[in-house]
Each structure stands twice: as C-alpha cells, then as structure tokens.
Amino acid sequence: MKINCYPVDWQHTWQMHLAELQSQFPQARIYALIEGVMNETCYPFLQRSGQLPFHALYSNTPSADQETLCISPLLVEYKESARHIWKSLLKKTDGLPALSLIVTPESLAQLAERLTPWCIVDAAGQTLALSFADTRILPELFKVLNREQLAQICGPTVQWQYLTRTAEWQALPLPDMATPHPASTQAVSLNDEQCAQLMTASEADNVLFQLRRSASNLVDCHTPARAHELVQYWLNCANHAQMETAPERFTLCQLGLEHPHLADSQLVNAWLAEASQPCAYETLHARWAASDSQSASAIA
C-alpha cells in the first residue's frame, strides 16, 4: 500500500512545479485528488483549517457520515493564500499512492460532479467501488478505458499528473479533444475485458499485500517501488511458465523476493528466452538449484 517516500526537497520543487503549471495554464485551476482512505486524517484536517475549498466525492452517498467522508476521495483546490495548508495536506500523502493533480477550467462543483460517477461503477454487472484516486490504479484505468470513457473521465482537463511508485510526477495521456462538462456525468460501466485487465494489473499489489502479512521482512527490505518491480517480474515469469494457480504464482514471487539476484541471473534470463511452455514451480526450483551454484547455495 506504499510508494517511495517523497524526496527531501519535495516542498520546494513541488511549489516550483505548481508555478510552472500556473504559467502554462493561466486560465485553469489546480486541484489535488487525494485518496482519503490512505490517510483518514486528511478530511478532518481540511474541515478544521477551513482555508482550502474541497469536496468529498462520497458526500452524496446515502451513508455519508463522518466515517464515510474520512475515507472518501477528496478534491482540493489550490489557493496561493493557503500555501502552508496545502503543504501540510500533501505531507499527509507522503509514501502513499494517494495524490494526483488535475488542471482544468472547471469549478470545484463541476469537477466533483464529473468525477463522482467514477466512485461507484457497474463492473461487468456487479456494483464496484472503484478506487480510481489510488495512483496504483489510476494509470492502469486509463489504459483500459475506451475513447468515450476517457473523454468522460477527463472532460476539459488540460493536465492530469500522478505520483508514480518512485514518487515522480507522470502525466496521464489525455484525449485529443476536450469534452464539455455536461457529457461527463453519465453512469460508468466497465465490461468483462476491462475488469479482467484491471485485475491483472493489480495482481502484483495483491501479492505484496499477502507477503507483507506473512513475511513483511521480504517486502520491507526493498523500497516499495523495487518490491513491486520484483513481484511484477516474477509474475511475468509465472506467465512464461503458464502457471495459473494463485498458490504457485505466489510461491514464485516469494522465491524472487527471498533471492532478488535471480532476476538478474543468466540462468533465468536464458529460460525466459525459451519458448513458453507449462512448467511447475518445483521444476523451476530444481532446475535453477541444479544448474546454478549461487542459486543452489542460496535456496538450499
């Protein structure tokens, strides 16, 4: 559930970044989209400060009590006069996949109206709470949406940036044509293929979640970005071995985190260069242990 921590000079460099966005888009407004469930103190902090305009996207749900609003995605408009409050708010997202910036000519009310339908979607006939503000999910969502859906979620947005797992700003690909605000408020439906793609994209995070519960030392000895990179590598290896069962895929990822040198070994890379064919975990383990002395001594 983490990304790399922010750089030491993040407050200074991000303020310069904001100034660049303001200069590039002088007629637009800048909003932070924050996944409140990552840090439930963000909503009460904004309530207490009263200096930044904000909107909790769950505020129109039937169960919009204080507890619900504290885990809601939050839209927060940047105001130069409340720069210190803005910095204190963003500090609460340090190390969490919870922050993106939206630059748009829309008012806060218009932007909230456009994004609210994306909180609860129809996913292949099932009602799903879509955590699109989670920056692990957001870029993957953009990859699976069709042109009409991209236009719907982006509207007249001129820039949408999110923090990657390495805590660097990355721009999302926006549609070629801006969409007027009224066309963006319709209900959202994702088909079977889109749901399957999102599930595949989230597999590495699910494996990391399970590993952190059972063997946190294997995960926490790496940076969050590196841990995810390793798990994704070994899931790709599982695909190459045509492993379909979750336990085998999990065990292969666990092996990879226990022995990260294997990801750079000629032995594994040579195997990946071979044609894909079904191969059980036990077979791979025996092959690597028998053929590579370093792996043998490490795995035994």
ZIMOGI-V985181 format. One line per field, one symbol per residue. ss: DSSP state (A for helix, B for strand, O for the rest). psi: psi as a letter, one per 20 degrees, with the letter a starting at -180 (. if undefined). burial: b if it has 16 or more other C-alpha atoms within 10 Angstrom, else e. A space follows every 50 residues. Layout:
BEGIN
ss: ???
psi: ???
burial: ???
END
This chain:
BEGIN
ss: OBOOOOOOOAAAAAAAAAAAAAAAOOOOBBBBBBBAAAOOAAAAAAAAAO OOOBBBOOOOOOOOOAAAAAOOBBBBBOOAAAAAAAAAAAAOOOOBOOBB BBBBOOOAAAAAAAAAOOOBBBBOOBBBBOOOOOOOOAAAAAAAOOAAAA AAAAOOOOBBBBBOOOOOBBBOOOOOOOOOAAAAOOOOBBOAAAAAAAAA AOAAAAAAAAAAAAAAAAAAOOOAAAAAAAAAAAAAAAAAOOOOOAAAAA AAAAAAAAOAAAAAOAAAAAAAAOOOOOOOAAAAAAAAAAAOAAAAAAAO
psi: jrrqqqqhkhgghhhhgghgghhhmhirqpqpopnhhhoiigghghgggj ipprppijhjqhlmaggghhjqqpppppphikhhggghghhijpjqmjpr ppoqiqrggggghhhgiigoronliqppoomhioihhghhghhiqrgghg hghhcjpipoqrprhjkqpppqoqqhpqpqghijjrqppprgggghhhgg higghgghgghhhhmhhhgiirqhghggggghghhhhhghjkphpggggg hghgghhhmihhhjqhgghhghirqpqppqghggghghhhiohghghhh.
burial: ebbbbbeeebeeeeeeeeeebeeebeebbbbbbbbbbbbbebbeebeeee bbebbbbbbeeeeeeeebbbbbbbbbbbbeeeeebbeebeebbbbbbbbb bbbbbbebeebbbbbbbbbbbbbeeeeeebbbbbbbbbbbbbebbeeebb bbbbbbbbbbbbbbbbbebeebebbeeebebeebbeebbbeeebeeeeee bebbbebbeebeeeeeebbeeebbbbbbebbbbbbbbbbbbebeeeeebb bbbbbbbeebebbeeeebeeeeeeeeeeebbeeeeeebbeebeebeeeee
END
